[in-house]
Amino acid sequence: WDSKNFTNECNELISFFNKDFLEEFKGVGDSNIDPIFVVGLPRSGSTLIEQILSSHSLVEGTTELQNIIALSRKIANKKDSKSKSEYPSALYNTDKQEFKKMGAAYIENTLDQRVTDKPYFIDKMPNNFVHIGLIHLILPNAKIIDARRNPMDCCFSCYKQLFGSGQGFTYSQNRIGNYYLDYIKIMNHWDKVLPGKVHRVIYENMIEDTENEIRRLLHYCGLDFEDNCLNFYKTKRTVRTPSSEQVRQPIYKKGIGHWKNFEPWLTDLKKTLDL
């Protein structure tokens, strides 16, 4: 994992997906309304959001789908590690009809992850936060939810979690701190160029004011309130993330401020986050 490379990638995406580009390519994607994307850092409350939403009668929870990342790599067209990525610059010269095809292909290619006939489904790949511009291009009606948590709690929780693979940014305090800063920077950009597009769920608010936060979340998704969403921990479904046991329990507060128990050993993280 190279923090500088990731920062450069984020800066390039921020520069490319400006208001002029998004206005020029407005409405070119597929009009499908099925997907609900949940993005953010791992350990930020995204599995809790997924469990709440998938407790609704109209929403199916799937898993952390690789499809958007795979599409970005296809557009990047890198022959090897040394060749320059064509993503996102290649999008500017892409025929506008292709974006609709990309959106339709995403829907088609995710069908094998859907096992019910519910009209909406969740794609909970957290790393998709960098690809919100691409998601908006190919699926302009998709819902996007940003799961956000206190930076120290979130980063420490990532740092102490041994992920299976693919989360190399979590293996040092400097890495995870810099990753969080890049995440905040690019999310601020999406808020600026796509105002109102992303619904943000603050983990601490969800814990402290659960019912109102759930009502806000469902309203954003265009869904009526259902009691099952409050009783999300009773929902029987497969959960394949490190939070699988937590979402089988009612809301609890012990995760808030947990990092303070280890504060003497988290100096590098605090310094990176400038806290």
N, C-alpha and C positions, 0 to 999 in steps of 0.2 A: 504494500500500500504506500502510495506517495501523496502526502498531503498537498504538496505544491502543485502537482498535476491536477488533483481534484479541484483545488482553488481556481486554477487556470480554466478548467472545464466549466466551472460554474460562472466565471466571469465572461467566458465566451457565449454561454447560453443567455446570460443577462444582456449582453450587448446585442445579440442576434434577435431575440424575441422582444423587440421594442414595439411601441404602440403603432407605429406606421406599418410595420410588417403584419401585425395581428389584424389591423384594420383592412389591409389589402387582401388578406387571406381569410376574411371573416366568413363563416358559414360554409366553408368548402367541404367539411367532413360529413360523415354519415349521421343521420338524425336520430339514431337509436338512443333510447333513454334507459336501457337496462343497467349499465354499469354504475357502481358506486365505488370510487377509489378511496382507500384510506392510506394516507402517506404520513411521513414523519421519520423520526429516529426509532430504532428498535427500543423496547422497554419504555415507551412513552404513553402507554395506555391504548395503543391501537387495537390490541386483541380484545380489550374491554369494549371498545366501540363496536368492533365486529360482532361480538357476542350479543350486545344490546340490539343492534340492527337485525341480526339473523334470528332473533327471537320474535320478530315481526312476521305476521302471516304472509306478507308479500315479498319478503327478502330472503335470499339464500346466501349463506356464507360458503365461500369456496376455500381458497388458500392464498398464499403469496405467489401470485401468478407471474411467470417470467416473460409474458408476451410483449409488454411495452419495452422492456430492456432489450429483448431480442430484436424488436423492430428498430430501435435506436442503433443497435450494432449493425444491422443490415444496411441502414442508411449510411452509417459511418464508412462502410466498404473498405475496412482496413485489411490489407493483404498479410501484414505481419506487425509485430509490436513496434517497429520503427517507422512504418508508413503513417502519413498524416490522416487523421479522421476527417471524413467529409460531413460529419454531423456536428452542428445543425446546418452548416452553410449550404449543403446540397438541397435543402428544402426550398430555398428561394427560387431555384430553377426547375422545381418539380411541377409538372402539369397539375393544375388544380383538381382535375378529375381523379387524380391518384389518391388524394387525401380521403375521398369518400370510399375508395376501394380499400384503403388501409383500415379505415374504421370498420367496414363490413367484414374484413378479414379477421380483425381482432374479435369481433362477436362470434364469427364462425369458428375460429380456432380455440375459443374458450368454452365452447359447448360441451366438450368432453369432461369439463370440470363441474358441470351442472347436473345434478341428479334429481331435481324436482322441477315442477312446472311453474314455480314462482316467477313473477315478471321481472324482479330486480335481483342482481347478484353483486357480491362484494369482491373486489380485487384488493387484497391487503398487502401488496408489496410496498414496504415502507420507503425503499430507495427511489420510488417513482416520483418523489418530490422534485427531482431535477428535471423530470420530463413532463411537467404540467403544461408547458407550451405545446409539446407534441400531442399530448392527450387532448387538449383543447382544439387543436387543428383537426384531428381525425374523428373526434367524438365530442362536438361542441355542447351537446346536451347532457353529457355525463356529469354526475355529482362528484365533487372532490372534497374530502374531509382531511384536515391537517390535525393530527394528534400531537399535542405539545405538552411538555412537562418541564418543571423546574430544571434548569440546566445542570446543576450539580447532582440532583437525584437521578436525572436521566443518564447523564454521562457516566456516573459511578456505576449505575445499574448495568450499563453496557459493558463497562470495563471489567466488572467482576463476572460477567457471563461468558462462559466458553461456548461460543456459537459453533455450529457444525461446520459451516464454510461460508465464504462470501462476504464476511463483515470484517475485513482486515483493518478497518479504521478503528476498531475497538481495542486493539492490543497494546496501546500505550496511552497514558493520560494526555500527552500532547496531541496525539492523533485524534482521539475522540473529541477533545476540546476544540481543535481546529475544524473538525467535521461539523460540530454543532454550530460554530460561527458561520461557516459557509451555508449551512442549512437555513439559518435565520436570514442571512443576506439574500439568498435566492427566493425565499418565501416572501420577504418584504417586496421583492421585485414583482412577483406574481400578483401580490395584492395591489401594486401600483398600476400595472398594465392590464390586469384583468380584475378590476374591482368587483367584489361580491361573488366572484367565481368560487372561491375556496371558503368552506365553513370551518372555523377553527374550534376545536374542543380542547380546553385547558384541563389537564388531568385533575389538578387540585380543585377546580370548580366542579367537575363531575363528581368528585368525592364528597364535597361539602354541600352541594345543592343538586342532588342526583335527579330528582323528578323534573325540575325546571330545565336542566341541561338536556335531558332526554327529550323533552317536549320541543326544545329549540332544534335539536338534531333531527328529529322526525319532521318537523315543519320544513326545514331546509330541504329534506329529501322528498317533500311532497307526500308524506305519509301521515295517516291519522294515528293518534296516540292509541296504544294498546297496552293493557296491564302486563302482558307477557314481557314487554321490554323492561319494565321495572323488576320483574322476577327472572332476569336473564340467566341467573346462575342455575336455574332449574332446566334450562334448555339442553336437550340431549343432542349433541353433535360432536364430531371429531374436531379437536383443536390441536394443530401441529406447530405450536410455538412454545417458547419457554414459559409463557404465562398461562399455560393450559390448566394448571391447578388453581391459580388465583381466580379465574373467571367461573369456577365452579362454586365460588363462595359469594355471599352478599358483600356489598361495598364495605371496605375497611380502610382505616387511615394509617396503618403502621408503615406504609411505604413512604409517607411524606416526611421529608427531613432525615431519612435513614442514613444519608451520606455523612451526617454530623458525627455519627459514632466512629467514623474513620478519618475525621478531618486532619489529624496530624500527619497522615500519610498521603494526603491529596493536595499537597502544596503545588505540584506541577499543574494539576488540573485547574485549580483556582487561578493560578498565574496566567494560564493560557486563556481562560475565560474572562480574565481581567476583573475578578470578583474580590 
